[in-house]
Amino acid sequence: MTTEHRRPSARIGPEKLGDPGFQKTYRVRYSYTAGAMYKGISSVALVVRMGKSMLLSFFGTGGLSLQETEAGILRIQSELSDGQPYGMNFLADPGDPEREIARANLYLKYGIRNIEASAFTQITPGLVRYRVSTLAANPDSSIHVPNRIIAKLSHPKVAEAFLSPPPEKLLAQLVSASLITEQHASMARRIPMADDVCVEADSGGHTDKGVGWVLLPAIIHLRDEARAKHGYQHRVRVGLAGGIGTPQAAAGAFALGADFIGTGSINQCTVEAGTSDLVKELLQDMDIHDTAMIPAGDMFELGARAQVLRKGLLFPGRANRLYDLWRHHQSLDELDDKTRAELERKYFKRSLEQVYEDVKAYHLQRRPAEIHRAERDPKHKMALVFKWYFAHTSNLALRGVAERKVDFQIHCGPALGSFNRWVRGTQHESWRNRHVDDIAEMLMQQAAATLEQRLYACSVE
């Protein structure tokens, strides 16, 4: 046999995909993560099952209270043994920096070593507090960094922030508040904010509609520039998430240079996902073109966008209509009678006044400043009323309220449609036979086989 027709001498196993340092750092079998999903959709059951398979996943704390998050931590820690990997989501809360500090304190209290920071547009005191307060000097003068951050992002500017040391202003602020020491601040100047950054493109939920094949090389280049500039002792790894629903997509991410991959939407349609059976049935039947872009409810006024399921649902159209009404009116009083009646009868199923009373009761307990502002600013009041619909529709979906199915808000990317096509005609066509660790194993094993076959085909050519 000629050299050109010889198979590659070393088999490409799934453990060889990505950066081996990722597997060593997080003590996992593969360079793979299952990302967090809002309100515990990335559930305790999901995190525990992944951890027992020595795979990394993150509990979805977004939208949960600190008490609910604490309960989740206690359950996960009681079911996993030392060394079995897991992490917590740390969702940006731009309107309440004190709440971020409280979340950081909770994670420090329970020794949470891995967090997934998501939806951040800038570095905040809570993130720095978590990252820096456990730093220690090693005997060789290097820095021991126990608390690891994987930053999910879709913009180079955000990547630059996480690839840089903590901002001096925030370090000084935390030292002044006795939340870190001067020694912590000094050591923090020698480390980046994140151990890993995960480029997120065309995913469910918040997304800038970026293209992974464009973003990933750009962020890798930024990573290399940052290390040269700051002289970091360790290389920040760069992963890719969004659009990964088949072995070919996973293989493509690794071939492009991803140190690890992240999955999300495909895990929402599994036995372990913490959402309703009705949502899982809708997701099981979706195809690659069955998503739509809507205003993000938690960043409504900022114009941020999110990706959701649209097949069989009226929610996407209604969400965009509410945003257009908010943009073109200064108050609820400007709405004409026909529009107001439509919103109350079809969208809210109650009067706008009743919605505002619910909003008022909620915020007076948590963020009274929002109500004080709404009483002075009619446009802000309108935003709070419209944002109620976004929170309500998420809860309808989570609870599986069948009579309100058309209003379900289900964050999802097209990767799940691709996954559904891949498993059609197999036992995994039904969500009742889908388990998060099995999906990870299937993707990684077959991604490795795909790359090995391609390498052999190239050697033959």
C-alpha positions as CSV (number, residue, x, y, z in Angstrom):
1,M,0.0,0.0,0.0
2,T,1.4,3.4,-0.9
3,T,1.9,6.1,1.7
4,E,-1.0,8.1,0.2
5,H,-3.5,5.3,1.0
6,R,-2.4,4.5,4.5
7,R,-4.9,5.3,7.3
8,P,-3.8,7.8,10.0
9,S,-1.6,5.8,12.4
10,A,-3.3,7.3,15.6
11,R,-7.0,7.0,16.1
12,I,-8.7,10.3,16.8
13,G,-10.7,9.6,20.0
14,P,-13.2,12.1,21.5
15,E,-10.9,12.7,24.4
16,K,-8.3,14.1,21.8
17,L,-10.7,16.8,20.6
18,G,-10.1,20.3,21.9
19,D,-7.6,21.4,24.5
20,P,-6.3,18.7,26.9
21,G,-5.8,21.5,29.5
22,F,-9.6,22.0,29.6
23,Q,-10.1,18.4,30.6
24,K,-7.4,18.6,33.2
25,T,-8.6,21.9,34.7
26,Y,-12.2,20.8,35.1
27,R,-11.4,17.1,35.6
28,V,-13.7,16.0,32.7
29,R,-13.5,13.4,30.1
30,Y,-14.2,15.6,27.1
31,S,-13.7,19.3,26.1
32,Y,-17.5,19.8,26.2
33,T,-20.0,21.8,28.3
34,A,-23.7,21.9,28.7
35,G,-24.5,25.5,29.1
36,A,-27.0,27.0,31.6
37,M,-30.6,27.6,30.7
38,Y,-32.9,30.1,32.4
39,K,-35.0,29.3,35.5
40,G,-33.5,25.9,36.2
41,I,-34.2,24.4,32.8
42,S,-30.6,23.3,33.3
43,S,-31.8,21.5,36.3
44,V,-30.3,19.8,39.3
45,A,-31.1,16.5,37.6
46,L,-29.3,17.6,34.4
47,V,-26.2,18.9,36.3
48,V,-26.0,15.7,38.5
49,R,-26.3,13.4,35.5
50,M,-23.6,15.2,33.7
51,G,-21.4,15.3,36.7
52,K,-21.7,11.6,37.4
53,S,-20.6,11.1,33.8
54,M,-17.6,13.3,34.4
55,L,-18.9,16.0,32.1
56,L,-19.3,19.7,32.9
57,S,-22.6,21.5,33.0
58,F,-24.0,24.6,34.7
59,F,-27.1,25.0,36.9
60,G,-29.5,27.6,35.3
61,T,-29.8,30.2,38.1
62,G,-31.1,33.0,35.9
63,G,-34.5,34.1,37.1
64,L,-34.2,32.1,40.3
65,S,-34.0,33.8,43.7
66,L,-30.9,33.4,45.9
67,Q,-32.9,31.0,48.1
68,E,-33.8,28.8,45.1
69,T,-30.2,28.9,43.9
70,E,-29.0,27.9,47.4
71,A,-31.4,25.0,47.5
72,G,-30.1,23.9,44.1
73,I,-26.5,24.1,45.2
74,L,-27.2,22.0,48.3
75,R,-29.0,19.3,46.3
76,I,-26.2,19.1,43.7
77,Q,-23.5,19.0,46.3
78,S,-25.4,16.2,48.2
79,E,-25.7,14.1,45.1
80,L,-22.2,14.5,43.5
81,S,-19.0,13.2,45.0
82,D,-15.8,15.2,45.4
83,G,-14.2,15.5,42.0
84,Q,-17.4,15.1,40.0
85,P,-17.7,18.4,38.0
86,Y,-20.4,21.0,38.0
87,G,-20.9,24.7,37.9
88,M,-23.3,27.6,38.4
89,N,-24.6,30.2,36.0
90,F,-23.8,33.8,36.9
91,L,-26.3,35.9,34.8
92,A,-25.7,39.6,34.5
93,D,-28.0,41.8,36.5
94,P,-27.2,45.3,35.2
95,G,-30.0,47.0,37.2
96,D,-28.9,45.6,40.6
97,P,-25.1,45.4,41.3
98,E,-25.8,44.6,45.0
99,R,-27.7,41.5,43.9
100,E,-24.7,40.4,41.9
101,I,-22.5,40.9,45.0
102,A,-25.0,38.8,47.0
103,R,-24.8,36.0,44.3
104,A,-21.0,36.1,44.4
105,N,-21.1,35.8,48.2
106,L,-23.4,32.8,47.9
107,Y,-21.1,31.0,45.6
108,L,-18.1,31.8,47.8
109,K,-20.0,30.5,50.8
110,Y,-20.5,27.1,49.2
111,G,-17.1,26.8,47.5
112,I,-18.4,27.0,44.0
113,R,-15.3,26.7,41.8
114,N,-16.8,27.0,38.3
115,I,-19.2,29.6,37.0
116,E,-20.5,30.4,33.5
117,A,-20.8,34.2,33.2
118,S,-23.4,35.2,30.7
119,A,-25.1,38.3,29.2
120,F,-22.4,40.6,30.6
121,T,-21.5,43.7,28.6
122,Q,-18.9,44.8,31.0
123,I,-17.0,43.6,34.1
124,T,-18.9,44.2,37.3
125,P,-18.0,44.3,41.0
126,G,-19.8,41.0,41.7
127,L,-17.8,39.1,39.1
128,V,-14.5,40.6,40.3
129,R,-15.4,39.7,43.9
130,Y,-16.0,36.1,43.0
131,R,-12.9,35.9,40.8
132,V,-10.4,37.6,43.1
133,S,-11.3,36.9,46.7
134,T,-9.7,33.4,46.9
135,L,-6.5,34.2,45.0
136,A,-3.3,32.9,46.7
137,A,0.4,33.0,45.9
138,N,2.1,29.7,45.0
139,P,5.7,29.0,46.3
140,D,7.1,29.7,42.8
141,S,5.4,33.1,42.8
142,S,2.7,32.1,40.4
143,I,-0.9,32.8,41.2
144,H,-3.3,30.1,42.4
145,V,-6.7,30.9,41.0
146,P,-9.3,28.6,42.6
147,N,-12.4,30.3,41.2
148,R,-12.8,29.7,37.5
149,I,-14.9,31.7,35.0
150,I,-16.1,30.6,31.6
151,A,-17.4,33.8,29.9
152,K,-20.1,33.4,27.3
153,L,-20.0,36.2,24.8
154,S,-20.8,37.3,21.3
155,H,-18.9,40.5,20.9
156,P,-15.1,41.3,20.6
157,K,-15.4,44.3,23.0
158,V,-16.8,42.0,25.7
159,A,-14.1,39.4,24.9
160,E,-11.4,42.1,25.4
161,A,-12.9,42.8,28.9
162,F,-12.8,39.2,30.0
163,L,-9.3,38.7,28.5
164,S,-8.0,41.6,30.5
165,P,-7.2,41.8,34.3
166,P,-10.0,43.1,36.5
167,P,-10.5,46.9,36.1
168,E,-8.4,49.0,38.5
169,K,-11.5,51.0,39.5
170,L,-13.4,47.9,40.6
171,L,-10.4,46.5,42.5
172,A,-10.1,49.8,44.4
173,Q,-13.8,49.9,45.1
174,L,-13.8,46.3,46.5
175,V,-10.7,47.0,48.6
176,S,-12.4,50.1,50.0
177,A,-15.5,48.0,50.8
178,S,-13.3,45.3,52.5
179,L,-14.6,42.7,50.0
180,I,-11.1,41.9,48.9
181,T,-7.7,42.7,50.3
182,E,-4.8,44.7,48.9
183,Q,-3.0,41.5,48.4
184,H,-5.9,40.1,46.3
185,A,-5.9,43.2,44.2
186,S,-2.2,43.0,43.6
187,M,-2.4,39.4,42.5
188,A,-5.5,40.1,40.3
189,R,-3.4,42.5,38.1
190,R,-1.5,39.4,36.8
191,I,-4.5,37.3,35.8
192,P,-7.3,37.6,33.2
193,M,-10.9,37.9,34.3
194,A,-11.7,34.5,32.6
195,D,-10.0,31.2,32.4
196,D,-12.0,30.4,29.3
197,V,-14.2,32.4,26.9
198,C,-17.0,30.7,25.0
199,V,-18.0,32.3,21.7
200,E,-21.8,32.1,21.4
201,A,-23.3,32.4,17.9
202,D,-26.8,31.7,16.6
203,S,-27.9,30.2,19.9
204,G,-31.1,30.2,21.8
205,G,-31.9,33.1,24.1
206,H,-29.6,36.2,24.0
207,T,-27.6,36.4,20.8
208,D,-26.1,39.0,18.5
209,K,-26.8,36.7,15.6
210,G,-23.1,36.4,15.1
211,V,-21.5,33.8,12.9
212,G,-19.3,31.4,14.7
213,W,-16.9,30.8,11.8
214,V,-16.3,34.6,11.8
215,L,-16.3,35.2,15.6
216,L,-14.1,32.3,16.7
217,P,-11.0,33.2,14.8
218,A,-11.3,36.9,15.7
219,I,-11.6,36.0,19.5
220,I,-8.7,33.6,19.2
221,H,-6.6,36.4,17.8
222,L,-7.7,38.8,20.6
223,R,-6.7,36.1,23.1
224,D,-3.2,35.8,21.7
225,E,-2.8,39.6,21.7
226,A,-4.0,39.8,25.3
227,R,-1.5,37.1,26.5
228,A,1.4,38.8,24.7
229,K,0.4,42.2,26.2
230,H,-0.2,41.0,29.8
231,G,2.2,38.1,30.0
232,Y,-0.3,35.6,31.5
233,Q,1.2,32.4,32.9
234,H,-1.7,30.4,31.4
235,R,-3.3,30.5,28.0
236,V,-7.0,31.5,28.0
237,R,-8.9,28.8,26.1
238,V,-11.6,29.8,23.5
239,G,-14.6,27.6,22.9
240,L,-17.6,27.8,20.6
241,A,-21.3,27.4,21.4
242,G,-24.4,27.9,19.3
243,G,-25.4,25.9,16.2
244,I,-23.9,22.7,17.5
245,G,-26.5,20.0,17.1
246,T,-24.7,17.3,15.0
247,P,-21.4,15.6,14.9
248,Q,-20.4,17.5,11.7
249,A,-21.0,20.8,13.5
250,A,-19.0,19.7,16.5
251,A,-16.2,18.5,14.2
252,G,-16.2,21.8,12.4
253,A,-15.9,23.8,15.6
254,F,-12.8,21.8,16.6
255,A,-11.3,21.9,13.2
256,L,-11.7,25.7,13.3
257,G,-9.6,25.8,16.5
258,A,-12.2,25.6,19.3
259,D,-10.6,24.5,22.6
260,F,-14.0,23.2,23.7
261,I,-17.6,23.2,22.6
262,G,-20.8,24.2,24.4
263,T,-24.3,22.9,23.8
264,G,-27.6,24.4,24.9
265,S,-30.8,24.0,22.9
266,I,-30.4,20.3,22.3
267,N,-30.3,19.7,26.1
268,Q,-33.6,21.5,26.6
269,C,-35.4,18.6,24.9
270,T,-34.2,15.8,27.2
271,V,-35.6,13.9,30.2
272,E,-33.5,15.9,32.6
273,A,-34.4,19.4,31.4
274,G,-36.4,21.4,33.9
275,T,-39.3,22.4,31.7
276,S,-42.7,21.0,30.9
277,D,-43.4,17.9,28.8
278,L,-45.5,20.1,26.5
279,V,-42.5,22.3,25.7
280,K,-40.4,19.2,25.0
281,E,-43.0,17.9,22.6
282,L,-42.9,21.2,20.7
283,L,-39.1,21.1,20.6
284,Q,-39.0,17.5,19.5
285,D,-40.9,18.4,16.3
286,M,-39.1,21.6,15.4
287,D,-36.9,22.0,12.3
288,I,-34.0,24.2,11.4
289,H,-36.1,27.1,10.2
290,D,-38.6,27.2,13.1
291,T,-37.0,30.0,15.2
292,A,-37.6,33.7,15.3
293,M,-35.9,36.8,16.8
294,I,-37.7,38.8,19.5
295,P,-36.9,41.6,22.0
296,A,-35.1,40.2,25.0
297,G,-37.5,40.7,28.0
298,D,-34.8,41.3,30.5
299,M,-33.1,43.9,28.2
300,F,-36.2,45.3,26.6
301,E,-35.3,48.9,26.6
302,L,-31.8,48.2,25.4
303,G,-33.0,46.6,22.2
304,A,-31.3,43.3,22.8
305,R,-32.6,40.4,20.9
306,A,-33.3,36.8,21.7
307,Q,-34.0,33.7,19.6
308,V,-37.1,31.6,20.3
309,L,-39.2,28.8,18.9
310,R,-41.9,30.1,16.5
311,K,-43.5,26.9,15.1
312,G,-47.2,26.8,16.2
313,L,-46.8,29.8,18.5
314,L,-48.1,33.4,18.4
315,F,-45.7,34.6,21.1
316,P,-42.9,35.8,18.7
317,G,-45.3,38.1,16.7
318,R,-46.9,39.4,19.9
319,A,-43.5,40.1,21.5
320,N,-42.3,42.1,18.5
321,R,-45.6,44.0,18.5
322,L,-45.2,45.1,22.1
323,Y,-41.7,46.4,21.4
324,D,-43.0,48.4,18.4
325,L,-45.8,49.9,20.5
326,W,-43.3,50.8,23.2
327,R,-40.9,52.4,20.6
328,H,-43.7,54.5,19.0
329,H,-45.6,55.6,22.1
330,Q,-44.7,57.6,25.2
331,S,-47.2,56.1,27.6
332,L,-50.0,53.5,27.9
333,D,-52.5,56.4,27.7
334,E,-51.5,57.0,24.1
335,L,-52.7,53.5,23.0
336,D,-56.0,53.7,21.1
337,D,-59.0,51.8,22.4
338,K,-58.8,49.0,19.9
339,T,-55.1,48.3,20.6
340,R,-55.6,48.4,24.3
341,A,-58.6,46.0,24.1
342,E,-56.6,43.6,22.0
343,L,-53.7,43.6,24.5
344,E,-55.9,43.0,27.4
345,R,-58.1,40.3,25.8
346,K,-55.5,38.3,23.7
347,Y,-52.1,39.0,25.2
348,F,-52.5,39.7,29.0
349,K,-55.9,38.1,29.7
350,R,-56.4,41.0,32.2
351,S,-56.5,44.8,32.3
352,L,-53.4,46.8,31.9
353,E,-54.1,48.3,35.4
354,Q,-54.2,44.8,36.9
355,V,-50.9,44.0,35.2
356,Y,-49.3,47.1,36.6
357,E,-50.6,46.3,40.1
358,D,-48.8,42.9,39.8
359,V,-45.7,44.5,38.6
360,K,-45.8,47.1,41.3
361,A,-46.2,44.4,44.1
362,Y,-43.3,42.4,42.6
363,H,-40.8,45.3,42.3
364,L,-41.7,47.0,45.6
365,Q,-40.4,43.8,47.3
366,R,-37.2,43.6,45.2
367,R,-36.5,46.8,43.3
368,P,-38.6,49.7,44.6
369,A,-36.6,52.2,42.5
370,E,-38.2,50.7,39.4
371,I,-41.6,51.7,40.6
372,H,-40.5,55.1,41.8
373,R,-39.2,55.7,38.3
374,A,-42.3,54.4,36.7
375,E,-44.5,56.8,38.7
376,R,-42.5,59.7,37.3
377,D,-41.9,58.3,33.8
378,P,-44.9,56.9,31.8
379,K,-42.7,55.3,29.2
380,H,-40.9,53.3,31.8
381,K,-44.2,52.3,33.3
382,M,-45.2,51.0,29.8
383,A,-42.0,49.1,29.6
384,L,-42.6,47.4,32.9
385,V,-46.1,46.4,31.9
386,F,-44.9,45.0,28.6
387,K,-42.0,43.2,30.2
388,W,-44.5,41.4,32.5
389,Y,-45.7,39.6,29.4
390,F,-42.3,38.2,28.7
391,A,-41.9,36.9,32.3
392,H,-45.4,35.5,32.2
393,T,-45.0,33.6,28.9
394,S,-41.8,32.0,30.2
395,N,-43.7,30.8,33.2
396,L,-46.6,29.5,31.1
397,A,-44.1,27.4,29.1
398,L,-42.3,26.1,32.2
399,R,-45.6,25.0,33.7
400,G,-47.0,23.7,30.5
401,V,-50.3,25.5,30.6
402,A,-51.9,23.9,27.6
403,E,-54.7,26.4,27.1
404,R,-52.1,29.2,26.7
405,K,-49.7,27.2,24.5
406,V,-49.7,29.9,21.7
407,D,-48.1,32.3,24.2
408,F,-45.2,30.0,25.2
409,Q,-41.8,31.7,25.2
410,I,-39.2,29.0,24.5
411,H,-35.7,30.1,23.9
412,C,-34.2,27.9,21.3
413,G,-31.6,27.9,18.4
414,P,-31.8,26.1,15.1
415,A,-29.2,23.5,16.3
416,L,-32.1,21.5,17.8
417,G,-33.8,21.3,14.5
418,S,-30.6,19.9,13.0
419,F,-30.3,17.5,15.9
420,N,-33.9,16.3,15.4
421,R,-33.1,15.6,11.7
422,W,-29.9,13.7,12.8
423,V,-31.8,11.3,15.2
424,R,-34.9,10.9,13.1
425,G,-35.8,7.2,12.8
426,T,-33.7,6.3,15.8
427,Q,-34.6,5.6,19.5
428,H,-33.6,9.2,20.2
429,E,-36.3,10.7,18.0
430,S,-38.5,10.8,21.1
431,W,-37.4,13.3,23.8
432,R,-38.3,10.6,26.4
433,N,-35.2,8.6,25.2
434,R,-32.8,11.6,25.2
435,H,-30.4,12.1,28.1
436,V,-27.9,14.9,28.4
437,D,-24.8,12.7,28.9
438,D,-25.8,10.3,26.1
439,I,-26.2,13.2,23.7
440,A,-22.7,14.5,24.7
441,E,-21.3,11.0,24.2
442,M,-22.9,10.6,20.8
443,L,-21.8,14.0,19.6
444,M,-18.2,13.7,20.7
445,Q,-17.7,10.1,19.6
446,Q,-19.1,10.8,16.1
447,A,-17.4,14.1,15.8
448,A,-14.1,12.3,16.3
449,A,-15.1,9.7,13.8
450,T,-16.1,12.4,11.3
451,L,-12.7,14.1,11.6
452,E,-10.8,10.7,11.4
453,Q,-12.7,9.8,8.2
454,R,-12.0,13.2,6.7
455,L,-8.3,12.9,7.5
456,Y,-8.2,9.5,5.9
457,A,-10.1,10.8,2.8
458,C,-7.6,13.6,2.4
459,S,-4.7,11.2,2.7
460,V,-6.2,9.0,0.0
461,E,-6.8,12.1,-2.3
